[in-house]
Amino acid sequence: MSARFDMGDVRRLERHLARSIPRIRRDARSVVMRGAVNVKKDWRANARATGRKHAGRLYPRTVGFDIAGYGPDIWAATIGPDKAGVQGPLGAILEYGSVKNPPHNDGGRALAAEAPRFAAQMELLAARGLAWW
């Protein structure tokens, strides 16, 4: 007794995935970019609120980001103060504290606020890429 198997659905899935992968790669970069912008904005707002006395006006302006691609599938954002900017070198002291100053954790709070939104967007990309019927 032999079994018959229809490969039609498997071939349709293969074509769908072949079309989806480039779109997912492009959209993943957009999600990383949007997340970096959100973290930067929140970090600046947090820094303006917590650093009024020491660095409320100039330090927040130094917070920025860079996006780097590592191959076609990996995107990374580096977010933080630019040490070349006015009060940029204060970033580590303001973020993590010192002997005389408590930590503000402005960047940490911004990242924690963005993490669930970022994860939801990446899950949505994966679901769209796998939905083919």
C-alpha positions as CSV (number, residue, x, y, z in Angstrom):
1,M,0.0,0.0,0.0
2,S,1.5,3.4,-0.9
3,A,0.5,6.8,0.3
4,R,0.0,9.8,-1.9
5,F,1.0,13.2,-0.8
6,D,0.1,16.5,-2.4
7,M,3.1,18.8,-2.5
8,G,1.0,21.8,-3.6
9,D,0.7,23.4,-0.2
10,V,4.4,22.9,0.5
11,R,5.3,24.6,-2.7
12,R,2.9,27.5,-2.0
13,L,4.5,27.9,1.5
14,E,8.0,27.9,-0.1
15,R,7.0,30.6,-2.5
16,H,5.4,32.7,0.2
17,L,8.5,32.5,2.5
18,A,10.7,33.4,-0.5
19,R,8.7,36.5,-1.0
20,S,8.3,37.3,2.7
21,I,11.9,37.2,3.8
22,P,13.1,40.4,1.9
23,R,10.0,42.3,3.2
24,I,10.6,41.1,6.8
25,R,14.3,42.1,6.6
26,R,13.3,45.6,5.4
27,D,10.5,45.9,8.0
28,A,12.8,44.7,10.8
29,R,15.2,47.6,10.1
30,S,12.2,50.0,10.3
31,V,11.1,48.5,13.7
32,V,14.7,48.9,15.1
33,M,14.8,52.5,13.8
34,R,11.4,53.3,15.3
35,G,12.4,51.8,18.6
36,A,15.7,53.7,18.7
37,V,13.8,57.0,18.0
38,N,11.3,56.2,20.8
39,V,14.1,55.4,23.3
40,K,16.0,58.5,22.4
41,K,12.9,60.7,22.9
42,D,12.0,59.1,26.2
43,W,15.6,59.3,27.4
44,R,15.7,63.0,26.6
45,A,12.4,63.6,28.3
46,N,13.5,61.6,31.4
47,A,16.8,63.5,31.5
48,R,15.0,66.9,31.3
49,A,12.8,65.8,34.2
50,T,15.5,64.4,36.5
51,G,18.5,66.5,35.6
52,R,17.1,70.0,36.0
53,K,19.6,71.1,38.6
54,H,22.7,69.8,37.0
55,A,22.1,69.1,33.3
56,G,18.5,69.7,32.4
57,R,19.0,71.9,29.4
58,L,22.2,70.8,27.6
59,Y,22.7,67.1,28.5
60,P,19.4,65.8,26.9
61,R,20.3,67.3,23.6
62,T,23.4,65.0,23.4
63,V,21.3,61.8,23.5
64,G,21.2,60.3,20.0
65,F,21.5,56.9,18.3
66,D,23.2,55.0,15.5
67,I,21.9,52.1,13.5
68,A,24.2,49.4,12.3
69,G,23.5,46.3,10.1
70,Y,25.4,43.1,10.6
71,G,24.6,41.1,7.5
72,P,21.1,41.0,6.0
73,D,19.3,39.8,9.2
74,I,20.7,41.7,12.2
75,W,20.1,45.3,13.0
76,A,21.4,47.0,16.1
77,A,20.9,50.5,17.6
78,T,23.4,52.1,19.9
79,I,21.6,54.8,21.9
80,G,23.1,57.2,24.3
81,P,24.8,60.6,24.9
82,D,27.4,61.8,22.5
83,K,30.5,62.4,24.5
84,A,31.6,65.1,22.1
85,G,28.5,67.2,22.9
86,V,28.2,69.7,25.6
87,Q,27.6,67.8,28.9
88,G,27.7,64.5,26.9
89,P,30.5,63.2,29.1
90,L,28.2,63.5,32.1
91,G,26.1,60.6,30.7
92,A,27.7,57.8,32.8
93,I,27.5,59.8,36.0
94,L,23.9,60.8,35.4
95,E,22.8,57.4,34.3
96,Y,24.7,55.2,36.8
97,G,25.4,57.7,39.6
98,S,28.6,58.3,41.5
99,V,29.7,58.5,45.1
100,K,28.0,61.8,45.6
101,N,25.1,61.5,43.1
102,P,22.3,58.8,42.9
103,P,21.7,57.2,39.5
104,H,19.0,58.8,37.4
105,N,18.5,55.7,35.2
106,D,17.0,57.9,32.4
107,G,18.1,55.6,29.6
108,G,17.2,52.4,31.5
109,R,13.7,53.6,32.1
110,A,13.3,54.6,28.4
111,L,14.5,51.2,27.3
112,A,12.2,49.4,29.7
113,A,9.3,51.4,28.4
114,E,10.1,50.6,24.8
115,A,11.0,46.9,25.2
116,P,7.4,45.5,25.2
117,R,6.4,47.7,22.2
118,F,9.5,46.5,20.3
119,A,8.9,42.9,21.1
120,A,5.2,43.2,20.0
121,Q,6.3,44.7,16.6
122,M,8.9,41.9,16.0
123,E,6.3,39.3,16.9
124,L,3.9,40.9,14.4
125,L,6.6,40.8,11.7
126,A,7.1,37.1,12.4
127,A,3.4,36.3,12.4
128,R,2.9,38.2,9.1
129,G,5.8,36.3,7.5
130,L,4.5,32.9,8.5
131,A,0.8,33.6,7.7
132,W,0.3,32.3,4.2
133,W,-3.1,30.8,3.9
